[in-house]
Amino acid sequence: MTAYDKTLLDNVYLEEEANRLKKSGFISAEQYQSIQYQLPRLKSHNNIFFRIGLFFLGCMLYSSICGMLSLFGLAIMDDAYLFFIYLFAVIGFGAKEFMSREMKYFGFGLDDSFILGAILALLIAVGLSFEENYSPNYLIVTIAMAIVSSVAYLRYLNLSLALLACFGITGSVAYFTFEYLIIGKTILPFVMLLFSGSCYFISKKKLQNLTAPYYYNGLKLAKGFCLILFYLAGNYYVVRELNFSLSEYYYYGGQSTEIPFALFFWAFTISVPVLYLYFSLKNKDRMLLWIGFLSLCFSIFTYKAYHHVLPPEAALTIGGLLLFAFTYFAIKKTKHNETGITFKPDRFADPNAFANLQVLVAASQFGLKPEVKPEESPMEFGGGGFSGGGSSGEF
């Protein structure tokens, strides 16, 4: 299914694993360089800034090609603009295929711009082809986005395509529920809860049974996307404000009103972050831990948006004290644990990060300064042969 040579693609993942082992101190830099020399692989860039620069360069190249074709083509056929938009999409897909198969580009930056530009041109063309009352059919557009992005990810293994596929599938389900079901507006949060929960367990099962590493990052991204979607689908603030924005009163101003099943959504908003944090610590899932912390912060924001119990400065002070107390006792409890939940540094993280942090903290707290070499004294000594004190061997 992938467009790349299997051997070269395998070597890319082997080189990434070797780089992680080198950073963790399991292998030396010489061994890592030897592995790099022995493994022919696809052309890619790990430097994110260099890759972004090539991406913008590719965008300018792709837009220049499309602009040149527009100038020459529309001068001949004035009413064939839709044909040219489809042609731009074909050019983008063709350029990406050529770069992947012939030029061996894999996450190079230049190829990313062509595949994303091709998908954008295709979605614009589909939207213009299925207009209803001078408005695009959003359901068809989201379905096309889901299908094209999914197929493109399976072939080119680009994480941005996996993210587009997640948005396309979610948008298709949400728009179909809201637009084509009689009680779609009422059951939309529950449909999204069921959808995100099902997709989470499917992606988790696929990750456990995965044999090849090609789709690991994409499934992991989909798993995190489902966790975020599951929380947002039941968050009280999101449900209430989205329900108000979809109503006819939104365009006349005013404020949102209480929603049905408010008690359920409040309980969901409070309990889900706690469950995320608990299972992240139990299963040692770092991604779930970060999502749990972010969802907990958003739950606090949700409560403060509708219930003003304390002034902001007092709430921030109390929250900071509670967070400090929790962090202090958690570190004390897990400081000497060798297994399970522990505060000991991860070998796959930067091994010098904690040491550098300790030096910086000590320098900032105690005013330590770098050692300065003392100036040489203007009085010169020397010349002593055996009696010392700077005297010479003669009296």
Contacts in CASP RR format, 6 or more apart in sequence:
PFRMAT RR
TARGET T0000
AUTHOR 0000-0000-0000
METHOD contacts of the structure
MODEL  1
MTAYDKTLLDNVYLEEEANRLKKSGFISAEQYQSIQYQLPRLKSHNNIFF
RIGLFFLGCMLYSSICGMLSLFGLAIMDDAYLFFIYLFAVIGFGAKEFMS
REMKYFGFGLDDSFILGAILALLIAVGLSFEENYSPNYLIVTIAMAIVSS
VAYLRYLNLSLALLACFGITGSVAYFTFEYLIIGKTILPFVMLLFSGSCY
FISKKKLQNLTAPYYYNGLKLAKGFCLILFYLAGNYYVVRELNFSLSEYY
YYGGQSTEIPFALFFWAFTISVPVLYLYFSLKNKDRMLLWIGFLSLCFSI
FTYKAYHHVLPPEAALTIGGLLLFAFTYFAIKKTKHNETGITFKPDRFAD
PNAFANLQVLVAASQFGLKPEVKPEESPMEFGGGGFSGGGSSGEF
1 154 0 8 1.000
1 155 0 8 1.000
2 9 0 8 1.000
2 154 0 8 1.000
2 155 0 8 1.000
2 156 0 8 1.000
2 157 0 8 1.000
2 214 0 8 1.000
3 97 0 8 1.000
3 100 0 8 1.000
3 101 0 8 1.000
3 155 0 8 1.000
3 156 0 8 1.000
4 42 0 8 1.000
4 100 0 8 1.000
4 101 0 8 1.000
4 104 0 8 1.000
4 106 0 8 1.000
4 157 0 8 1.000
5 42 0 8 1.000
5 104 0 8 1.000
7 40 0 8 1.000
8 40 0 8 1.000
8 41 0 8 1.000
8 42 0 8 1.000
8 104 0 8 1.000
9 41 0 8 1.000
9 42 0 8 1.000
9 106 0 8 1.000
9 214 0 8 1.000
11 39 0 8 1.000
11 40 0 8 1.000
11 41 0 8 1.000
11 42 0 8 1.000
12 41 0 8 1.000
12 42 0 8 1.000
12 44 0 8 1.000
12 106 0 8 1.000
13 213 0 8 1.000
13 214 0 8 1.000
14 35 0 8 1.000
14 39 0 8 1.000
15 35 0 8 1.000
15 36 0 8 1.000
15 39 0 8 1.000
15 41 0 8 1.000
18 27 0 8 1.000
18 32 0 8 1.000
18 35 0 8 1.000
18 36 0 8 1.000
19 32 0 8 1.000
20 348 0 8 1.000
21 27 0 8 1.000
21 32 0 8 1.000
22 28 0 8 1.000
22 29 0 8 1.000
22 31 0 8 1.000
22 32 0 8 1.000
23 348 0 8 1.000
23 350 0 8 1.000
23 351 0 8 1.000
24 347 0 8 1.000
24 348 0 8 1.000
24 349 0 8 1.000
24 351 0 8 1.000
25 347 0 8 1.000
25 351 0 8 1.000
26 347 0 8 1.000
42 104 0 8 1.000
42 105 0 8 1.000
42 106 0 8 1.000
43 103 0 8 1.000
43 104 0 8 1.000
43 105 0 8 1.000
43 106 0 8 1.000
43 108 0 8 1.000
44 105 0 8 1.000
44 106 0 8 1.000
44 107 0 8 1.000
44 108 0 8 1.000
45 51 0 8 1.000
45 54 0 8 1.000
45 107 0 8 1.000
45 108 0 8 1.000
45 109 0 8 1.000
51 107 0 8 1.000
51 108 0 8 1.000
51 109 0 8 1.000
51 112 0 8 1.000
52 109 0 8 1.000
53 109 0 8 1.000
54 108 0 8 1.000
54 109 0 8 1.000
54 110 0 8 1.000
54 113 0 8 1.000
55 109 0 8 1.000
55 110 0 8 1.000
55 112 0 8 1.000
55 113 0 8 1.000
56 113 0 8 1.000
57 110 0 8 1.000
57 113 0 8 1.000
58 109 0 8 1.000
58 110 0 8 1.000
58 113 0 8 1.000
58 114 0 8 1.000
59 113 0 8 1.000
59 117 0 8 1.000
61 110 0 8 1.000
61 113 0 8 1.000
62 91 0 8 1.000
62 92 0 8 1.000
62 95 0 8 1.000
62 113 0 8 1.000
62 114 0 8 1.000
62 117 0 8 1.000
65 91 0 8 1.000
66 88 0 8 1.000
66 91 0 8 1.000
66 121 0 8 1.000
69 84 0 8 1.000
69 87 0 8 1.000
69 88 0 8 1.000
69 91 0 8 1.000
70 84 0 8 1.000
73 80 0 8 1.000
73 84 0 8 1.000
74 80 0 8 1.000
74 81 0 8 1.000
74 84 0 8 1.000
77 83 0 8 1.000
82 125 0 8 1.000
82 128 0 8 1.000
82 129 0 8 1.000
85 121 0 8 1.000
85 124 0 8 1.000
85 125 0 8 1.000
85 128 0 8 1.000
86 121 0 8 1.000
86 122 0 8 1.000
86 125 0 8 1.000
88 118 0 8 1.000
88 121 0 8 1.000
89 117 0 8 1.000
89 118 0 8 1.000
89 119 0 8 1.000
89 121 0 8 1.000
89 122 0 8 1.000
89 125 0 8 1.000
90 118 0 8 1.000
91 118 0 8 1.000
92 114 0 8 1.000
92 115 0 8 1.000
92 117 0 8 1.000
92 118 0 8 1.000
92 121 0 8 1.000
93 114 0 8 1.000
93 115 0 8 1.000
93 118 0 8 1.000
94 114 0 8 1.000
94 118 0 8 1.000
95 111 0 8 1.000
95 114 0 8 1.000
95 118 0 8 1.000
96 111 0 8 1.000
96 114 0 8 1.000
96 115 0 8 1.000
96 118 0 8 1.000
96 156 0 8 1.000
99 105 0 8 1.000
99 108 0 8 1.000
99 110 0 8 1.000
99 111 0 8 1.000
99 114 0 8 1.000
100 106 0 8 1.000
100 111 0 8 1.000
100 156 0 8 1.000
105 111 0 8 1.000
106 157 0 8 1.000
107 158 0 8 1.000
111 156 0 8 1.000
112 158 0 8 1.000
112 160 0 8 1.000
115 152 0 8 1.000
115 156 0 8 1.000
115 158 0 8 1.000
115 161 0 8 1.000
116 160 0 8 1.000
116 161 0 8 1.000
119 145 0 8 1.000
119 148 0 8 1.000
119 149 0 8 1.000
119 152 0 8 1.000
119 161 0 8 1.000
119 164 0 8 1.000
122 144 0 8 1.000
122 148 0 8 1.000
123 141 0 8 1.000
123 144 0 8 1.000
123 145 0 8 1.000
123 148 0 8 1.000
126 136 0 8 1.000
126 140 0 8 1.000
126 141 0 8 1.000
126 144 0 8 1.000
127 136 0 8 1.000
127 137 0 8 1.000
127 140 0 8 1.000
127 141 0 8 1.000
128 136 0 8 1.000
130 136 0 8 1.000
130 137 0 8 1.000
130 140 0 8 1.000
130 141 0 8 1.000
131 137 0 8 1.000
138 175 0 8 1.000
139 172 0 8 1.000
139 175 0 8 1.000
139 176 0 8 1.000
139 179 0 8 1.000
139 180 0 8 1.000
142 168 0 8 1.000
142 171 0 8 1.000
142 172 0 8 1.000
142 175 0 8 1.000
143 168 0 8 1.000
143 172 0 8 1.000
145 164 0 8 1.000
145 165 0 8 1.000
145 167 0 8 1.000
145 168 0 8 1.000
146 165 0 8 1.000
146 168 0 8 1.000
146 169 0 8 1.000
146 171 0 8 1.000
146 172 0 8 1.000
149 161 0 8 1.000
149 162 0 8 1.000
149 164 0 8 1.000
149 165 0 8 1.000
149 168 0 8 1.000
150 161 0 8 1.000
150 165 0 8 1.000
150 169 0 8 1.000
152 158 0 8 1.000
152 161 0 8 1.000
153 161 0 8 1.000
153 162 0 8 1.000
153 165 0 8 1.000
153 218 0 8 1.000
154 215 0 8 1.000
157 214 0 8 1.000
157 215 0 8 1.000
159 217 0 8 1.000
159 218 0 8 1.000
159 221 0 8 1.000
162 217 0 8 1.000
162 218 0 8 1.000
162 221 0 8 1.000
162 222 0 8 1.000
163 221 0 8 1.000
163 225 0 8 1.000
166 221 0 8 1.000
166 222 0 8 1.000
166 225 0 8 1.000
170 192 0 8 1.000
170 195 0 8 1.000
170 229 0 8 1.000
173 191 0 8 1.000
173 192 0 8 1.000
173 195 0 8 1.000
174 188 0 8 1.000
174 191 0 8 1.000
174 192 0 8 1.000
177 184 0 8 1.000
177 187 0 8 1.000
177 188 0 8 1.000
177 191 0 8 1.000
178 184 0 8 1.000
178 185 0 8 1.000
178 188 0 8 1.000
178 246 0 8 1.000
181 187 0 8 1.000
184 191 0 8 1.000
185 243 0 8 1.000
185 246 0 8 1.000
186 260 0 8 1.000
189 233 0 8 1.000
189 234 0 8 1.000
189 239 0 8 1.000
189 265 0 8 1.000
192 229 0 8 1.000
192 233 0 8 1.000
192 234 0 8 1.000
193 230 0 8 1.000
193 233 0 8 1.000
193 234 0 8 1.000
195 229 0 8 1.000
196 226 0 8 1.000
196 227 0 8 1.000
196 229 0 8 1.000
196 230 0 8 1.000
196 233 0 8 1.000
197 226 0 8 1.000
197 230 0 8 1.000
199 222 0 8 1.000
199 226 0 8 1.000
200 223 0 8 1.000
200 224 0 8 1.000
200 226 0 8 1.000
200 227 0 8 1.000
200 230 0 8 1.000
203 219 0 8 1.000
203 220 0 8 1.000
203 222 0 8 1.000
203 223 0 8 1.000
203 226 0 8 1.000
204 223 0 8 1.000
206 215 0 8 1.000
206 219 0 8 1.000
207 216 0 8 1.000
207 219 0 8 1.000
207 220 0 8 1.000
207 223 0 8 1.000
210 216 0 8 1.000
210 219 0 8 1.000
220 287 0 8 1.000
223 287 0 8 1.000
224 287 0 8 1.000
224 288 0 8 1.000
224 291 0 8 1.000
227 276 0 8 1.000
227 287 0 8 1.000
227 288 0 8 1.000
227 291 0 8 1.000
228 291 0 8 1.000
228 295 0 8 1.000
230 272 0 8 1.000
231 272 0 8 1.000
231 273 0 8 1.000
231 276 0 8 1.000
231 291 0 8 1.000
231 295 0 8 1.000
231 298 0 8 1.000
232 238 0 8 1.000
233 239 0 8 1.000
234 265 0 8 1.000
234 268 0 8 1.000
234 269 0 8 1.000
234 272 0 8 1.000
235 265 0 8 1.000
235 268 0 8 1.000
235 269 0 8 1.000
235 298 0 8 1.000
235 299 0 8 1.000
235 302 0 8 1.000
236 259 0 8 1.000
236 262 0 8 1.000
236 265 0 8 1.000
236 266 0 8 1.000
236 268 0 8 1.000
236 269 0 8 1.000
236 302 0 8 1.000
236 306 0 8 1.000
237 269 0 8 1.000
237 298 0 8 1.000
237 301 0 8 1.000
237 302 0 8 1.000
237 305 0 8 1.000
237 306 0 8 1.000
239 259 0 8 1.000
239 265 0 8 1.000
240 256 0 8 1.000
240 258 0 8 1.000
240 259 0 8 1.000
240 265 0 8 1.000
241 256 0 8 1.000
243 256 0 8 1.000
243 259 0 8 1.000
244 250 0 8 1.000
244 255 0 8 1.000
244 256 0 8 1.000
244 257 0 8 1.000
259 265 0 8 1.000
269 299 0 8 1.000
269 302 0 8 1.000
269 303 0 8 1.000
270 299 0 8 1.000
272 295 0 8 1.000
273 292 0 8 1.000
273 293 0 8 1.000
273 295 0 8 1.000
273 296 0 8 1.000
273 299 0 8 1.000
274 296 0 8 1.000
276 288 0 8 1.000
276 289 0 8 1.000
276 291 0 8 1.000
276 292 0 8 1.000
276 295 0 8 1.000
276 296 0 8 1.000
277 289 0 8 1.000
277 292 0 8 1.000
277 293 0 8 1.000
277 296 0 8 1.000
279 285 0 8 1.000
279 288 0 8 1.000
280 286 0 8 1.000
280 288 0 8 1.000
280 289 0 8 1.000
280 291 0 8 1.000
280 292 0 8 1.000
281 289 0 8 1.000
281 341 0 8 1.000
284 340 0 8 1.000
284 341 0 8 1.000
304 315 0 8 1.000
309 315 0 8 1.000
310 318 0 8 1.000
330 343 0 8 1.000
331 343 0 8 1.000
334 341 0 8 1.000
334 342 0 8 1.000
334 343 0 8 1.000
335 343 0 8 1.000
337 343 0 8 1.000
337 344 0 8 1.000
338 344 0 8 1.000
345 351 0 8 1.000
345 353 0 8 1.000
345 354 0 8 1.000
362 368 0 8 1.000
363 369 0 8 1.000
381 389 0 8 1.000
381 390 0 8 1.000
382 390 0 8 1.000
383 390 0 8 1.000
383 391 0 8 1.000
383 392 0 8 1.000
384 390 0 8 1.000
384 391 0 8 1.000
384 392 0 8 1.000
384 393 0 8 1.000
385 391 0 8 1.000
385 392 0 8 1.000
385 393 0 8 1.000
386 393 0 8 1.000
387 393 0 8 1.000
END
